[in-house]
Amino acid sequence: MHPSLLTTICLCCALLASLPVQAQSNLLEDPLLAPISADPSASERTQARGVLRAQQQATLSSELAGRVLELPFSEGEAFDKGAELVRFDCSAYQAQLNAAEASTRAAQQQLNHTERLAALNSVGEFEVAMAQAKRAEASAQAQVYRVQVNRCSVKAPYSGKVVSREVQPFESVASGTPLLSIVDNSKLEIHLLVPSHWLGKLQPGSQLQFIPDETGQTLPATVKRIGARIDEGSQTLLVIAELPADSPNLLAGMSGTAEFAEQP
């Protein structure tokens, strides 16, 4: 030990010894001079970054070619399950359906007439079978147009919010054109990428805390599923955790830090 440092230590010890007992106690209890003790719980915690993903999110596309008449909901607006999100101009399809239904009624009348004649032995079984086939063909054609008419209105598959509108009213679109992106923020999961060597120690039911960067609120979470494969490039594993059902002020896409109480 350096002589000057040893001299300083001896002087400090002598000064402390010369003070009254109460003064020595007060000096040692001074928080500015007290030794720093490591927090065991903090040292045991392990962190991983994660992002919130919605269990239900979709981009709705057009199932037919036509002209968009109405999109009642704009970006950020909420809607209920079954609400009409998109309405097409369906006049042409409706006219085809009306014609097909009229043909179905005519074919049914022809079948009824043929069956009455068959009961009087005026026609044979062949004529009855042909009338039945024509009635079935007309009914099938009407069903095709009925399906097309139903597709003229896009209904919400679940309650949620509009993320973005891909088309605008009065635009003509082709079949398969994206129309709306929607999301249900009431059912969110945490997607975490953790080191692959955690695989043997993490399991469904493991507890963690998730702190979104946007809110800073600490939320309890539970590991729900473990990924099916390890990414060989980054040596990471996907872990999916679930949040309590009543977690407020959360949106899909929020990122944050997950803290595990015990090091995996």
C-alpha positions in Angstrom: 0.0 0.0 0.0 1.2 3.5 -0.8 2.6 5.3 2.3 0.5 8.4 1.7 -2.7 6.3 1.5 -1.9 4.5 4.6 -1.3 7.8 6.5 -4.7 9.1 5.3 -6.5 6.0 6.5 -4.8 6.2 9.9 -5.8 9.9 10.3 -9.4 9.1 9.5 -9.5 6.2 12.0 -8.0 8.4 14.7 -10.6 11.2 13.9 -13.4 8.8 14.2 -12.2 7.3 17.4 -11.9 10.7 19.0 -15.6 11.5 18.3 -18.4 10.6 20.8 -20.2 7.3 20.3 -23.4 9.0 19.1 -21.5 11.1 16.6 -19.8 8.0 15.3 -23.2 6.3 14.7 -24.6 9.4 13.0 -21.7 9.6 10.7 -21.9 5.9 9.7 -25.6 6.2 9.0 -25.2 9.2 6.7 -26.8 8.0 3.4 -24.2 9.8 1.3 -21.4 7.8 3.0 -23.2 4.5 3.5 -21.9 1.7 1.2 -24.0 0.9 -1.9 -25.7 -2.5 -1.6 -26.7 -4.3 -4.8 -30.4 -5.1 -5.2 -30.6 -8.9 -5.5 -33.9 -8.8 -7.4 -32.5 -6.3 -9.9 -29.4 -8.4 -10.6 -31.5 -11.5 -11.2 -33.8 -9.8 -13.8 -33.3 -10.5 -17.4 -34.6 -8.3 -20.2 -35.8 -8.8 -23.7 -37.3 -6.5 -26.3 -40.8 -7.1 -27.6 -43.7 -5.7 -29.6 -47.5 -5.9 -29.2 -49.3 -7.8 -31.9 -53.1 -8.0 -32.4 -54.6 -11.5 -32.4 -57.1 -10.3 -34.9 -56.0 -8.0 -37.8 -56.7 -8.2 -41.5 -56.7 -6.5 -44.8 -60.1 -6.9 -46.4 -60.2 -7.3 -50.2 -62.9 -7.1 -52.8 -64.4 -10.4 -53.8 -65.9 -8.9 -57.0 -65.2 -6.2 -59.6 -67.3 -3.1 -59.1 -67.5 0.5 -58.1 -67.2 1.5 -54.4 -70.2 3.6 -53.3 -69.5 4.1 -49.6 -66.8 3.5 -46.9 -68.6 4.7 -43.7 -65.5 4.5 -41.5 -62.2 6.4 -41.7 -58.8 5.8 -40.2 -58.9 5.4 -36.5 -62.7 5.0 -36.3 -64.2 2.1 -34.3 -66.8 -0.2 -35.6 -68.8 -3.2 -34.2 -68.9 -6.7 -35.5 -71.3 -7.0 -38.4 -71.1 -3.3 -39.4 -71.0 -2.5 -43.1 -67.5 -1.4 -43.9 -67.7 -1.2 -47.7 -70.7 -0.9 -50.0 -70.5 -1.5 -53.8 -72.7 -0.5 -56.6 -74.7 -3.7 -57.0 -77.4 -2.7 -59.5 -76.1 -5.0 -62.3 -75.7 -8.0 -60.0 -79.2 -7.3 -58.5 -80.7 -7.2 -62.0 -79.1 -10.5 -62.9 -80.4 -12.0 -59.6 -83.9 -10.8 -60.4 -83.8 -12.4 -63.8 -82.5 -15.7 -62.4 -85.2 -15.8 -59.7 -87.8 -15.2 -62.4 -86.4 -18.1 -64.4 -86.5 -20.3 -61.3 -90.2 -19.5 -60.8 -91.0 -20.2 -64.5 -89.1 -23.5 -64.2 -91.0 -24.5 -61.1 -94.3 -23.7 -62.8 -93.3 -25.8 -65.8 -92.3 -28.7 -63.5 -95.7 -28.5 -61.7 -97.5 -28.6 -65.1 -95.5 -31.6 -66.3 -96.1 -33.5 -63.1 -99.9 -33.0 -63.5 -99.7 -34.2 -67.1 -97.7 -37.2 -65.9 -100.4 -38.1 -63.4 -102.8 -38.2 -66.3 -100.4 -40.3 -68.3 -100.1 -37.5 -70.9 -96.3 -37.3 -70.7 -93.7 -39.8 -69.7 -91.0 -39.9 -67.0 -88.5 -38.4 -69.4 -90.4 -35.1 -69.7 -90.8 -34.9 -65.9 -87.0 -35.5 -65.4 -86.2 -32.8 -67.9 -88.5 -30.3 -66.1 -86.8 -31.1 -62.8 -83.4 -30.6 -64.4 -84.4 -27.2 -65.8 -85.8 -26.1 -62.4 -82.5 -27.2 -60.7 -80.4 -25.3 -63.2 -82.4 -22.1 -62.8 -82.2 -22.4 -59.0 -78.4 -22.9 -59.2 -78.0 -19.9 -61.4 -80.0 -17.7 -59.0 -77.8 -18.9 -56.1 -74.7 -17.7 -58.0 -76.1 -14.2 -58.4 -77.3 -14.2 -54.8 -73.8 -14.8 -53.6 -72.5 -12.0 -55.8 -75.1 -9.6 -54.4 -74.1 -10.6 -50.9 -70.5 -9.7 -51.7 -71.6 -6.2 -52.6 -71.5 -5.3 -48.9 -68.4 -6.1 -46.8 -69.3 -6.7 -43.2 -66.9 -6.4 -40.2 -65.8 -9.9 -39.1 -65.2 -8.6 -35.5 -65.3 -5.3 -33.6 -62.2 -3.1 -34.0 -60.8 0.0 -35.7 -59.8 1.0 -39.2 -56.1 1.2 -39.7 -56.1 2.5 -43.3 -58.4 2.9 -46.3 -56.8 1.5 -49.4 -59.5 2.9 -51.8 -61.9 5.8 -51.8 -65.6 6.1 -52.6 -66.5 6.1 -56.3 -63.4 4.3 -57.3 -63.8 1.2 -59.5 -61.8 -1.8 -58.3 -61.0 -5.3 -59.6 -61.6 -8.5 -57.8 -58.9 -9.0 -55.1 -58.2 -5.3 -54.6 -57.3 -4.4 -51.0 -60.0 -2.2 -49.5 -59.4 -1.7 -45.7 -56.9 -2.7 -43.1 -58.6 -3.3 -39.7 -57.3 -4.3 -36.2 -58.8 -5.4 -32.9 -56.7 -3.8 -30.2 -58.7 -5.5 -27.4 -56.8 -8.8 -27.9 -53.1 -8.2 -27.9 -50.1 -10.5 -27.5 -46.4 -9.7 -26.8 -44.0 -11.1 -29.3 -40.5 -11.4 -27.9 -37.2 -12.5 -29.5 -35.0 -14.1 -26.9 -31.7 -15.9 -27.1 -32.1 -19.5 -28.2 -30.4 -20.9 -25.1 -33.4 -19.8 -23.0 -35.4 -22.6 -24.6 -34.7 -25.1 -21.9 -35.8 -22.8 -19.1 -38.8 -20.9 -20.5 -42.1 -22.6 -20.7 -45.8 -21.7 -20.9 -46.9 -20.1 -17.6 -43.6 -18.3 -16.9 -44.2 -14.9 -15.5 -42.8 -11.6 -16.7 -43.4 -7.9 -16.7 -43.8 -5.8 -19.9 -43.2 -2.0 -20.0 -44.3 -0.3 -23.2 -42.0 2.5 -24.3 -45.1 4.7 -25.2 -46.8 4.5 -21.8 -44.1 3.4 -19.3 -46.7 1.4 -17.4 -45.5 -1.9 -16.0 -47.9 -4.7 -17.0 -47.9 -8.3 -15.8 -47.8 -10.9 -18.5 -47.6 -14.7 -18.9 -45.8 -16.8 -21.5 -48.4 -18.3 -23.6 -46.6 -20.1 -26.4 -43.0 -20.9 -27.5 -41.9 -20.6 -31.1 -41.7 -23.7 -33.3 -38.2 -23.1 -34.6 -34.9 -21.2 -33.8 -33.6 -18.7 -36.3 -30.3 -20.1 -37.3 -28.9 -16.7 -38.3 -29.6 -14.7 -35.2 -29.9 -17.7 -32.8 -33.1 -16.3 -31.4 -36.4 -17.8 -30.4 -39.9 -16.4 -30.7 -41.9 -16.2 -27.4 -45.5 -15.1 -27.2 -46.9 -13.8 -24.0 -50.4 -12.7 -23.1 -51.6 -9.7 -21.2 -54.5 -9.3 -18.8 -57.8 -8.8 -20.5 -58.3 -5.4 -18.8 -55.0 -3.8 -19.9 -55.8 -0.2 -20.9 -54.4 2.3 -23.4 -52.5 -0.3 -25.6 -52.3 -0.4 -29.4 -50.9 -2.9 -31.7 -47.3 -2.0 -32.8 -46.2 -0.7 -29.4 -42.7 -1.8 -28.5 -41.2 -2.2 -25.0 -39.1 -4.2 -22.6 -39.9 -7.5 -21.0 -38.4 -8.3 -17.6 -38.2 -11.8 -16.3 -38.1 -12.2 -12.6 -35.6 -15.0 -12.8 -32.8 -15.4 -15.3 -33.7 -18.1 -17.8 
